[in-house]
């Protein structure tokens, strides 16, 4: 994934339409919430098997909503000078501590060790 290409595409698209004045973090977060709800709507009322086997039309819709979510999320990152890769790595390190591995007996497993 070429993140610089994606960033240029998103920022150019927005600038050409003079949308930057509307794309403050608050508005972007609200738009992100709406797009997330649209993602949820795709799966509403589906059982697990149906949700794992979307037809072509629903899969295309899913891809579009995921793209919308990603665009808004990245716009928030750009507006706040957040390096998404670094943020994810940092958060995953915290998650490793917060959610330790457990063996079949429920005992914590030291990070990096296997059963």
Secondary structure as UniProt FT lines:
FT   HELIX           3..16
FT   TURN            17..18
FT   TURN            20..22
FT   HELIX           25..43
FT   TURN            44..45
FT   HELIX           48..52
FT   HELIX           56..79
FT   TURN            80..81
FT   HELIX           84..98
FT   STRAND          101..102
FT   TURN            104..105
FT   STRAND          108..109
FT   TURN            111..112
//
